[in-house]
Amino acid sequence: MRLRVIDLETSGNHPASSEVIEFGSVDLVLINGAWQMEPPRTQLFRPSAPLTPETQAVHHLMEEDFAADLPHATPDALGALVQHSPCPDMLAAHHIAFERHFLTDAITGGLRWLCTLRIGQKLWPEAPRHTNQILRYWLKLDLDRSLAAPAHRAGPDAYVTAHILQRQLALAPPDELFRLTQARHVRRGAALRSGRDMSRQEQLFP
């Protein structure tokens, strides 16, 4: 089984007024009962309009980072990256509500998504917050710092998310994590209260 963890950097928050300018992915592959991580893959896409200062302040990409011969992020170009061979069985991202704005079912072929944010909220309600970087340090992930930096770039963020997902897969198989992705979000305070009444294993996987 192959899970493809994806992160996008964009020129804004909504596809109607913005576009993908960087695609990053890391595959987790189940081999002999263990989830093995493959190296990150990244692709820059040339924006069709100048990036705003607000956008540049997030990921620090500048005009000189985009060569004139770079492609634009067309649906076909994005689909080729999402489904590049070997094709994944499922997709994952830290906050799939964002990625799925840009990677529609038509682009992904209707593959199922795992959301490490939603899963983390349910598996680890005691975490101080559930952002990518806070979970990175709260979980004490053993990362190659050269691959995990800089933050807010597609390759490094996908690399961090893949490690978070690897920890989640150690607690439950993909189908259970998909169920948690779909489950209604429980507010942190309520989750903590319920956690005092029953074990997490009983609560999440009856």
Summary of the structure (lengths in Angstrom):
residues: 206
radius of gyration: 17.4
end to end distance: 24.4
largest distance: 59.2
contacts: 611
relative contact order: 0.17
helix: 43%
strand: 17%
